Amino acid sequence: MTVQQCVWVLVLAVAVGVYFIPSPIDPEPFIFEGPPPALEGPLAVNTRLQRGRRLFAGQLKGPESFTADQNGNVYTGTVDGKLWRINNETLTFITQMGQNLPECGTSTDYEPVCGRPHGLRLDRHGQLIVADSYFGLFKVDPWTGQKTLLHSSKEGADGIPFGFLNGLEISKNGTVFFTDSSSRWGRRHVRYEVLETNRLGRLLSYDPESGSVRTLLDSLYMPNGFAFSADEDFLLLAETSIGHISRFWLKGHKAGTKETAMNNMVGYPDNIRISDHGTFLVGINTVRFRGRLLPPFLDLLAPYPALKRFVVKVIPLGWYDALLPSYGLVLELGPDGQLLDSLHDPTGTLTWAISDVFQQRGIYYLGNTDLPFLAVLDQWS
């Protein structure tokens, strides 16, 4: 046997071996409506996002979402399981959602122990209501750090534990709305969740008076952040893994129904926030741009479950970020879901993988899931 024949036999043996290794995911096919929208009109490439600045470099890692009190204090949670208060450019530790270990924040393997706060809002009593991705819903005193577990992820809803608590909002009547992005995959395996394109997510509500939890929508594709309309007659909800935003009606003759607000998006939406003039601000976690020769990486894989099973066997989870562009993008949508404007950072000079766009006293706080800083914009223009 020649050397070349030996090489081919070895390659074939490795390929057969990889084929028979069980895949950690059970993916479903998904086909986008078409190629990503062209970067023109309101989506035209610009560098307006590069006009911002970074704060707390090396101190905050993955400030994912934000809320603020009447005195201008801003609150956020980070990948190491910690809650923080920001006042101007001063950072104050509030509490740790899980165990406060030196390893917290060094690897996603520690998140189920350390905690990972995602959505958080202040209730009418000035208490933080926090969705920890692993542990459940909490009430936290923003000044003493005292934590109270309201509803555990193990308890879940309808007999199904929560796997990945994510977005959270509080309505005017005090009801807490929140998303469980997946009943299968936790936050640390979010890439598996995206590749599977399953429909294992839910939108739920928690009644603080009775303590009851109710499922409002199920069979969702990785439901993430959402925002109420100004009069709370509907909410816009990001279904991240399919680049989609849904409108869920809360009032009127359509109450309880869901419809498409934006589909076949230019990227994968994360949190949605309402601006001070009634528009919706959407952070794009990963862009979905057309390549010169090939479609975007996730578009290429989406229709083929067998290919997705193979990819997760041969590419370690930590390598996926290298396959995705470091491109910062924020969208502004009108009340009907129409695209009005976009801010870009094509080279990731300021930030990328944007999870939240929170407007507070003229400043825009730009969240992210894993980056070691907080990016802010002092003006939108």
C-alpha positions as CSV (number, residue, x, y, z in Angstrom):
1,M,0.0,0.0,0.0
2,T,1.4,3.4,-1.0
3,V,1.7,6.4,1.4
4,Q,-1.2,8.1,-0.4
5,Q,-3.4,5.1,0.0
6,C,-2.5,4.9,3.7
7,V,-3.5,8.5,4.1
8,W,-6.9,7.9,2.4
9,V,-7.6,4.9,4.6
10,L,-6.7,6.9,7.7
11,V,-9.0,9.8,6.6
12,L,-11.8,7.4,5.9
13,A,-11.4,5.7,9.2
14,V,-11.5,9.0,11.1
15,A,-14.6,10.1,9.1
16,V,-16.4,6.9,9.9
17,G,-15.4,7.2,13.5
18,V,-16.7,10.7,13.8
19,Y,-19.9,9.7,12.0
20,F,-20.7,7.1,14.7
21,I,-19.9,9.4,17.6
22,P,-23.2,10.4,19.2
23,S,-24.1,14.1,18.6
24,P,-24.9,16.2,21.6
25,I,-27.7,18.0,19.7
26,D,-30.9,16.8,18.0
27,P,-31.3,19.5,15.4
28,E,-34.3,20.4,13.2
29,P,-34.1,21.9,9.7
30,F,-34.8,25.5,9.2
31,I,-34.9,27.5,6.0
32,F,-34.8,31.3,6.0
33,E,-37.3,33.1,3.7
34,G,-34.4,34.3,1.6
35,P,-30.9,35.8,1.8
36,P,-30.3,38.5,4.4
37,P,-31.6,42.0,3.5
38,A,-29.3,44.3,1.6
39,L,-27.3,46.9,3.5
40,E,-29.1,49.9,2.0
41,G,-31.6,52.5,3.0
42,P,-32.1,52.4,6.8
43,L,-29.6,49.5,6.9
44,A,-26.8,51.3,5.1
45,V,-23.4,50.7,6.6
46,N,-22.1,53.5,8.8
47,T,-19.7,54.0,11.7
48,R,-22.1,55.8,14.1
49,L,-21.7,53.2,16.7
50,Q,-18.0,53.8,16.9
51,R,-18.6,57.2,18.5
52,G,-19.1,55.7,21.9
53,R,-16.7,54.9,24.7
54,R,-15.9,51.9,27.0
55,L,-16.3,52.0,30.7
56,F,-15.1,49.6,33.5
57,A,-12.7,47.7,31.2
58,G,-11.6,44.5,33.0
59,Q,-14.2,45.1,35.8
60,L,-17.5,44.2,34.1
61,K,-17.7,41.1,31.9
62,G,-20.8,40.6,30.0
63,P,-23.2,43.3,31.3
64,E,-26.1,41.7,29.5
65,S,-29.2,43.9,30.4
66,F,-30.0,47.1,32.3
67,T,-32.5,48.9,34.4
68,A,-32.4,52.2,36.3
69,D,-34.1,53.9,39.3
70,Q,-35.4,57.4,39.6
71,N,-32.1,58.7,40.9
72,G,-30.3,57.6,37.8
73,N,-28.6,54.5,39.3
74,V,-28.2,51.9,36.6
75,Y,-28.2,48.2,37.4
76,T,-26.8,45.2,35.5
77,G,-25.7,41.6,35.9
78,T,-22.5,40.0,34.6
79,V,-21.3,36.6,33.4
80,D,-19.6,35.9,36.8
81,G,-23.0,35.8,38.5
82,K,-22.7,39.3,40.1
83,L,-25.2,42.2,40.2
84,W,-23.8,45.8,40.0
85,R,-25.0,49.4,40.5
86,I,-23.5,52.1,38.3
87,N,-23.7,55.7,39.3
88,N,-22.1,58.0,36.7
89,E,-18.7,56.1,36.3
90,T,-18.7,54.6,39.8
91,L,-19.2,50.8,40.1
92,T,-20.7,49.1,43.2
93,F,-21.1,45.4,43.8
94,I,-24.6,44.4,45.1
95,T,-24.6,40.6,45.4
96,Q,-23.7,37.3,44.0
97,M,-26.5,35.2,42.6
98,G,-24.9,31.9,43.4
99,Q,-21.6,31.0,45.1
100,N,-18.9,33.6,45.0
101,L,-16.0,31.6,43.8
102,P,-12.6,32.8,42.4
103,E,-13.4,30.8,39.3
104,C,-16.7,32.7,38.6
105,G,-16.5,34.3,35.2
106,T,-13.4,32.3,34.0
107,S,-15.4,29.6,32.3
108,T,-19.1,29.0,31.5
109,D,-18.7,25.6,33.3
110,Y,-18.9,27.6,36.6
111,E,-22.1,29.4,35.6
112,P,-24.5,26.7,37.1
113,V,-22.7,27.3,40.5
114,C,-22.0,31.0,40.3
115,G,-25.3,32.0,38.6
116,R,-25.9,34.2,35.6
117,P,-28.3,37.2,35.9
118,H,-30.0,38.1,32.7
119,G,-33.2,40.2,32.6
120,L,-33.7,42.5,35.5
121,R,-36.1,45.3,36.3
122,L,-37.2,47.3,39.3
123,D,-40.7,46.7,40.7
124,R,-43.0,49.3,42.2
125,H,-41.4,48.9,45.6
126,G,-37.9,49.6,44.3
127,Q,-36.8,46.0,44.5
128,L,-34.8,44.3,41.7
129,I,-36.6,41.4,40.0
130,V,-34.0,39.3,38.4
131,A,-34.1,36.3,36.0
132,D,-31.1,34.2,36.8
133,S,-30.5,31.8,33.9
134,Y,-29.9,28.8,36.1
135,F,-31.6,29.4,39.5
136,G,-34.9,31.1,38.7
137,L,-36.7,34.4,39.6
138,F,-35.4,36.4,42.5
139,K,-36.2,39.6,44.3
140,V,-33.1,41.5,45.3
141,D,-32.7,44.6,47.6
142,P,-30.5,46.9,45.5
143,W,-28.9,48.4,48.6
144,T,-28.4,45.5,51.0
145,G,-28.1,42.7,48.4
146,Q,-30.5,40.5,50.2
147,K,-31.9,37.9,47.9
148,T,-35.3,36.2,48.0
149,L,-36.1,33.3,45.6
150,L,-39.5,33.9,44.1
151,H,-39.8,30.9,41.8
152,S,-37.1,28.3,41.2
153,S,-36.0,26.9,37.8
154,K,-36.4,23.4,39.1
155,E,-40.1,24.1,39.8
156,G,-40.6,25.6,36.4
157,A,-44.1,25.7,34.9
158,D,-46.6,23.0,33.8
159,G,-44.3,20.3,35.0
160,I,-41.4,21.5,32.8
161,P,-38.3,23.0,34.6
162,F,-36.8,26.2,33.3
163,G,-33.7,25.5,31.4
164,F,-32.5,29.0,30.4
165,L,-34.3,32.1,31.9
166,N,-33.5,35.1,29.9
167,G,-35.6,38.2,29.2
168,L,-37.8,39.9,31.8
169,E,-40.2,42.9,32.0
170,I,-42.7,44.1,34.6
171,S,-46.1,45.4,33.4
172,K,-47.8,48.4,34.9
173,N,-50.0,46.2,37.1
174,G,-46.9,44.5,38.6
175,T,-47.1,41.2,36.7
176,V,-43.6,39.9,35.8
177,F,-43.3,38.6,32.2
178,F,-40.2,36.5,31.4
179,T,-38.8,34.1,28.8
180,D,-37.4,30.6,29.2
181,S,-35.2,30.3,26.1
182,S,-35.0,26.5,26.2
183,S,-36.2,23.6,28.3
184,R,-33.2,21.6,27.0
185,W,-30.1,23.8,26.9
186,G,-28.8,26.1,29.6
187,R,-27.1,29.4,29.0
188,R,-23.6,27.9,28.8
189,H,-24.8,25.8,25.8
190,V,-26.5,28.6,24.0
191,R,-24.6,27.7,20.7
192,Y,-26.2,24.3,20.8
193,E,-29.6,26.0,21.2
194,V,-29.0,28.2,18.2
195,L,-27.8,25.3,16.0
196,E,-30.7,23.0,16.9
197,T,-33.3,25.6,15.9
198,N,-35.8,23.8,18.1
199,R,-39.0,25.2,19.4
200,L,-38.5,24.6,23.2
201,G,-38.9,28.1,24.4
202,R,-41.7,29.8,26.3
203,L,-43.1,33.2,27.3
204,L,-44.4,33.2,30.9
205,S,-45.8,35.4,33.6
206,Y,-45.4,35.5,37.3
207,D,-48.1,37.0,39.6
208,P,-46.3,38.5,42.7
209,E,-49.5,38.4,44.7
210,S,-50.3,34.7,44.3
211,G,-46.9,33.4,43.3
212,S,-48.4,31.6,40.4
213,V,-46.7,31.1,37.0
214,R,-48.6,30.9,33.8
215,T,-47.4,29.9,30.3
216,L,-48.5,32.5,27.7
217,L,-46.8,31.1,24.6
218,D,-44.9,28.0,24.0
219,S,-43.2,26.3,21.0
220,L,-41.0,29.4,20.5
221,Y,-37.6,29.5,18.8
222,M,-35.2,30.7,21.6
223,P,-37.4,33.5,22.9
224,N,-35.1,36.2,24.3
225,G,-35.7,39.8,25.1
226,F,-39.0,41.7,24.7
227,A,-40.6,45.0,25.2
228,F,-44.1,46.3,25.8
229,S,-45.7,48.9,23.6
230,A,-46.3,52.3,25.3
231,D,-49.8,51.4,26.3
232,E,-49.1,47.7,26.8
233,D,-51.5,46.5,24.2
234,F,-48.8,44.2,22.8
235,L,-45.2,43.2,23.2
236,L,-42.4,42.6,20.7
237,L,-40.5,39.4,21.3
238,A,-37.2,38.3,19.8
239,E,-37.0,34.7,18.7
240,T,-33.2,34.7,18.4
241,S,-32.3,31.5,16.7
242,I,-34.3,32.2,13.6
243,G,-33.7,36.0,13.2
244,H,-37.3,36.9,13.9
245,I,-39.4,39.3,16.0
246,S,-43.0,38.4,16.9
247,R,-45.8,40.6,18.2
248,F,-47.9,39.1,21.0
249,W,-51.1,40.9,21.6
250,L,-52.1,41.5,25.2
251,K,-55.3,43.6,24.7
252,G,-58.1,44.0,22.2
253,H,-59.7,41.5,19.9
254,K,-56.3,40.0,19.0
255,A,-55.4,39.4,22.7
256,G,-53.6,36.1,23.2
257,T,-52.5,35.8,19.5
258,K,-49.0,36.0,17.9
259,E,-48.0,37.4,14.6
260,T,-44.8,38.3,12.7
261,A,-43.5,41.8,13.2
262,M,-40.1,41.3,11.5
263,N,-38.7,38.3,9.7
264,N,-35.6,37.3,7.8
265,M,-33.6,39.8,9.8
266,V,-30.1,41.1,9.1
267,G,-29.0,39.4,12.3
268,Y,-30.1,37.6,15.4
269,P,-31.9,39.9,17.8
270,D,-31.3,39.8,21.6
271,N,-33.0,42.3,23.9
272,I,-35.6,44.8,22.7
273,R,-36.2,48.1,24.6
274,I,-38.5,51.0,24.1
275,S,-36.9,54.4,23.6
276,D,-38.0,57.7,25.2
277,H,-40.0,58.5,22.0
278,G,-41.8,55.2,21.6
279,T,-39.6,53.4,19.1
280,F,-38.1,50.0,19.7
281,L,-34.3,49.5,20.1
282,V,-32.9,46.1,19.2
283,G,-29.5,44.8,20.0
284,I,-28.1,42.4,17.3
285,N,-26.0,39.7,18.9
286,T,-24.7,38.2,15.6
287,V,-25.0,39.7,12.2
288,R,-26.3,37.7,9.2
289,F,-24.5,39.3,6.2
290,R,-24.2,37.8,2.8
291,G,-20.7,36.6,1.9
292,R,-19.1,37.1,-1.5
293,L,-19.1,33.3,-2.2
294,L,-21.1,31.6,0.5
295,P,-24.2,32.4,2.6
296,P,-23.7,33.3,6.3
297,F,-22.3,30.4,8.4
298,L,-25.6,29.7,10.3
299,D,-27.7,30.1,7.1
300,L,-25.5,27.5,5.4
301,L,-26.0,25.0,8.2
302,A,-29.7,25.7,9.1
303,P,-31.5,23.4,6.5
304,Y,-29.3,20.4,7.2
305,P,-29.6,18.5,10.5
306,A,-27.0,15.9,9.6
307,L,-24.5,18.7,8.8
308,K,-25.2,20.4,12.1
309,R,-24.7,17.1,14.0
310,F,-21.4,16.7,12.3
311,V,-20.2,20.3,12.9
312,V,-20.8,20.1,16.7
313,K,-18.7,16.9,16.8
314,V,-15.6,18.3,15.2
315,I,-15.7,22.0,16.2
316,P,-15.4,22.8,20.0
317,L,-17.9,25.2,21.4
318,G,-15.2,27.8,22.1
319,W,-14.3,28.0,18.4
320,Y,-17.7,29.2,17.1
321,D,-17.0,32.8,17.8
322,A,-14.1,32.7,15.4
323,L,-16.5,31.8,12.6
324,L,-18.7,34.8,13.3
325,P,-17.9,38.5,12.5
326,S,-17.1,41.0,15.2
327,Y,-19.7,43.5,13.9
328,G,-21.7,45.8,16.1
329,L,-25.2,46.6,15.1
330,V,-28.3,48.2,16.6
331,L,-31.7,48.6,15.0
332,E,-34.4,51.1,15.6
333,L,-38.0,49.9,14.8
334,G,-41.2,51.8,14.6
335,P,-44.4,50.8,16.5
336,D,-45.5,48.6,13.6
337,G,-42.1,46.9,13.4
338,Q,-40.8,48.8,10.4
339,L,-37.1,49.5,10.3
340,L,-36.3,53.2,10.9
341,D,-32.6,53.4,11.5
342,S,-29.5,51.4,12.3
343,L,-26.1,52.1,14.0
344,H,-23.1,50.1,12.9
345,D,-19.6,49.3,14.1
346,P,-18.3,47.3,11.1
347,T,-14.9,46.5,12.7
348,G,-16.0,46.0,16.3
349,T,-13.9,49.1,17.3
350,L,-16.2,49.9,20.1
351,T,-18.3,46.8,20.6
352,W,-20.0,43.8,19.0
353,A,-22.4,41.0,20.0
354,I,-24.8,43.6,21.3
355,S,-27.4,42.2,23.8
356,D,-29.2,45.4,24.9
357,V,-29.7,49.0,24.1
358,F,-30.9,50.9,27.2
359,Q,-31.6,54.6,27.1
360,Q,-31.2,56.5,30.4
361,R,-30.9,60.2,30.7
362,G,-29.6,60.7,27.2
363,I,-27.0,57.9,27.4
364,Y,-27.3,54.6,25.6
365,Y,-25.9,51.6,27.5
366,L,-24.9,48.8,25.1
367,G,-25.0,45.4,26.7
368,N,-23.0,42.3,25.6
369,T,-22.9,38.7,26.7
370,D,-19.2,38.0,27.3
371,L,-17.0,41.1,26.5
372,P,-15.0,42.6,29.4
373,F,-16.3,46.1,29.3
374,L,-19.5,48.3,29.1
375,A,-19.9,50.3,26.0
376,V,-22.0,53.5,26.1
377,L,-23.1,56.1,23.5
378,D,-23.6,59.7,24.6
379,Q,-26.0,60.5,21.7
380,W,-27.9,58.5,19.1
381,S,-27.0,60.7,16.0
